[in-house]
Amino acid sequence: MPQKPKRLPLPKRFSAAITEKAYAKLRDLNADWHFGNNYLLTILLENFDDVIDEKKFQQVMETFIAEYGQPDAGGMKPNKTQG
């Protein structure tokens, strides 16, 4: 008798807004791997250090901060060069 695969419990729930570009990438991953969005995000975040290039990620974060600033309690605050 084949063993039933384990189910990964996903107890944390939160509402997240993502860009259309990010959602399109999530849909592409879903089409390739056939996991739901919650599982895909869990897999990516739990294995973050194994799936990213740390130097490239640092550059992406610095570029994002230069363009949009950093978040504070009230949302995104502009960087010093923005109005």
C-alpha positions as CSV (number, residue, x, y, z in Angstrom):
1,M,0.0,0.0,0.0
2,P,1.6,3.3,-1.1
3,Q,2.3,5.8,1.7
4,K,0.1,9.0,1.6
5,P,2.2,12.1,1.1
6,K,2.4,14.5,4.1
7,R,0.5,17.8,3.9
8,L,2.3,21.0,4.9
9,P,0.1,23.0,7.3
10,L,-0.1,26.7,6.5
11,P,-1.4,28.2,9.8
12,K,-0.5,31.9,9.2
13,R,-2.8,33.9,7.0
14,F,-2.3,37.5,6.0
15,S,-3.5,39.8,3.3
16,A,-0.7,40.9,0.9
17,A,-0.9,43.2,-2.1
18,I,1.6,42.6,-4.9
19,T,2.3,44.2,-8.2
20,E,0.9,42.8,-11.4
21,K,4.4,41.8,-12.5
22,A,4.9,39.9,-9.3
23,Y,1.5,38.2,-9.6
24,A,2.3,37.2,-13.2
25,K,5.5,35.6,-12.0
26,L,3.6,33.7,-9.3
27,R,1.1,32.5,-11.9
28,D,4.0,31.3,-14.1
29,L,5.5,29.4,-11.2
30,N,2.1,27.9,-10.5
31,A,1.8,26.8,-14.1
32,D,5.2,25.1,-14.0
33,W,5.0,23.5,-10.5
34,H,1.2,23.2,-9.9
35,F,1.3,24.6,-6.3
36,G,-1.0,27.3,-5.0
37,N,0.2,30.8,-4.3
38,N,0.5,30.2,-0.6
39,Y,2.6,27.1,-1.1
40,L,4.8,28.8,-3.7
41,L,5.5,31.8,-1.4
42,T,6.2,29.5,1.6
43,I,8.6,27.4,-0.4
44,L,10.4,30.5,-1.7
45,L,10.6,32.2,1.6
46,E,11.6,29.2,3.6
47,N,14.4,28.5,1.1
48,F,15.3,32.1,0.4
49,D,19.0,31.7,1.1
50,D,19.3,28.8,-1.2
51,V,17.4,30.3,-4.2
52,I,18.9,33.9,-4.3
53,D,22.2,35.4,-5.2
54,E,22.9,37.5,-2.2
55,K,24.9,40.2,-4.1
56,K,22.2,40.5,-6.7
57,F,19.5,40.8,-4.0
58,Q,21.5,43.5,-2.3
59,Q,21.6,45.5,-5.6
60,V,17.9,45.0,-6.2
61,M,17.1,46.3,-2.7
62,E,19.3,49.3,-3.1
63,T,17.8,50.1,-6.5
64,F,14.3,49.8,-5.0
65,I,15.1,52.0,-2.0
66,A,16.7,54.6,-4.4
67,E,13.5,54.7,-6.4
68,Y,10.7,54.3,-3.8
69,G,12.3,55.0,-0.4
70,Q,11.8,52.8,2.6
71,P,8.6,51.9,4.4
72,D,7.6,53.4,7.7
73,A,4.5,53.0,9.8
74,G,2.5,55.2,7.4
75,G,3.6,53.5,4.2
76,M,6.4,54.2,1.8
77,K,8.4,57.4,2.6
78,P,10.2,59.1,-0.2
79,N,14.0,59.0,-0.3
80,K,15.9,62.3,0.3
81,T,16.2,63.0,-3.4
82,Q,12.4,62.8,-3.9
83,G,10.0,65.5,-2.9
